[in-house]
Amino acid sequence: EVQLVESGGGSVEAGGSLRLSCRVSGGTLDDSDMGWYRQAPGNECELVSSISSGGKTYYADSVKGRFTISRDNAKNTVYLEMNSLKPEDTAVYYCAADRAGDTGLMVVTANFCPHPAADYWGQGTQVTVSS
């Protein structure tokens, strides 16, 4: 059974940095597109960033230039480096995986995280940015 386990969330002041990690077990990262979503109370589920099995990346406009997604297939881990954090980045962040080439991670917004289009989800990790 494929499982995704996130770590690295926490509380930080505005302008600070955090690095989220998502470790995949029960499967290989090589065959998967990976993404990070977030959802704040009262807001939609939003795709923050994604990286395809071939390394192609996507970033939401709100995080371009501040967040960097990367993957280490040898460690079966995907990372989200978050710099210059803002209070509006406060949310629960979810790691998601989809079979390479499928369209689950092309869902940019959804009512709720997790959404059914992606195959696998982590449990979520809270990121809180104070002003």
C-alpha positions in Angstrom: 0.0 0.0 0.0 1.3 3.4 -1.0 1.6 5.8 1.9 2.7 9.5 1.9 4.1 11.0 5.1 4.7 14.7 5.4 6.9 16.4 7.9 8.4 19.8 8.4 5.4 22.0 9.1 5.3 24.4 12.1 5.1 28.0 13.1 7.3 30.7 11.8 7.3 34.5 11.6 6.7 36.3 8.4 9.8 36.4 6.2 10.9 33.0 7.6 11.5 29.7 5.9 10.3 26.1 6.3 11.0 23.0 4.3 8.3 20.4 3.9 9.2 16.8 3.2 7.0 14.0 1.8 8.3 10.5 2.0 6.6 7.8 -0.2 6.5 4.2 1.0 5.0 1.2 -0.6 5.8 2.5 -4.1 8.5 4.2 -6.2 8.7 7.8 -6.8 10.1 7.3 -10.3 6.6 6.4 -11.7 4.8 9.3 -10.0 3.9 12.9 -10.5 4.0 14.7 -7.1 2.4 17.8 -5.8 1.7 20.0 -2.8 -1.7 21.4 -2.1 -2.9 23.6 0.7 -6.1 24.5 2.3 -6.8 27.3 4.8 -10.1 27.5 6.8 -12.8 28.9 4.5 -10.7 28.7 1.4 -10.5 26.3 -1.5 -8.0 23.5 -1.8 -5.2 25.0 -3.9 -2.4 23.4 -5.9 0.8 25.1 -4.6 3.3 23.3 -6.7 3.9 20.1 -8.6 6.7 18.2 -10.2 6.3 15.5 -12.9 8.2 12.3 -13.0 10.3 14.0 -15.7 11.1 17.0 -13.5 8.7 19.5 -15.0 7.5 22.0 -12.3 4.4 24.1 -11.7 4.0 26.9 -9.2 0.9 28.9 -8.2 1.4 32.6 -9.0 1.1 33.3 -5.3 4.3 31.4 -4.5 6.5 31.9 -7.6 9.9 33.0 -6.6 9.4 32.0 -3.0 8.8 28.3 -3.1 10.9 25.5 -4.7 9.8 21.9 -5.2 12.3 19.2 -5.7 12.4 15.4 -5.6 15.0 12.8 -4.6 13.9 9.6 -6.2 16.7 7.7 -4.4 15.2 8.7 -1.1 11.6 8.4 -2.3 11.1 11.9 -1.0 9.7 15.2 -2.4 10.5 18.5 -0.8 8.9 22.0 -0.8 11.3 24.7 0.2 9.3 27.7 1.4 11.0 31.1 1.8 9.8 34.6 2.5 6.7 33.2 4.1 3.7 35.4 4.5 0.7 35.1 6.8 -1.4 34.2 3.8 0.6 31.1 3.4 -0.9 29.7 6.6 -2.7 26.5 5.8 -2.6 22.8 6.1 -0.3 21.5 3.4 -0.9 18.1 1.7 1.4 16.0 -0.3 -0.3 14.2 -3.2 0.9 11.6 -5.8 -0.5 10.5 -9.1 0.6 8.0 -11.6 3.0 9.6 -14.1 1.1 11.2 -16.9 -2.3 11.1 -15.3 -4.3 14.3 -14.8 -4.9 14.3 -11.0 -2.3 16.9 -10.3 -3.6 19.2 -13.0 -6.5 20.0 -10.6 -5.6 23.5 -9.6 -8.4 24.2 -7.2 -11.0 22.0 -5.5 -13.6 22.4 -2.8 -11.6 20.2 -0.3 -8.3 18.6 0.1 -7.8 15.7 -0.5 -9.6 15.6 -3.8 -10.5 12.4 -5.6 -8.6 13.1 -8.8 -5.2 12.3 -7.3 -4.4 8.8 -6.3 -2.6 9.2 -3.0 -2.5 11.8 -0.2 -0.6 12.5 2.9 -2.3 13.3 6.2 -1.4 17.0 6.0 0.9 19.2 8.0 0.1 22.6 9.5 2.0 25.7 8.5 1.4 28.8 10.5 3.0 32.1 9.6 2.6 35.0 12.1 2.9 38.7 11.2 
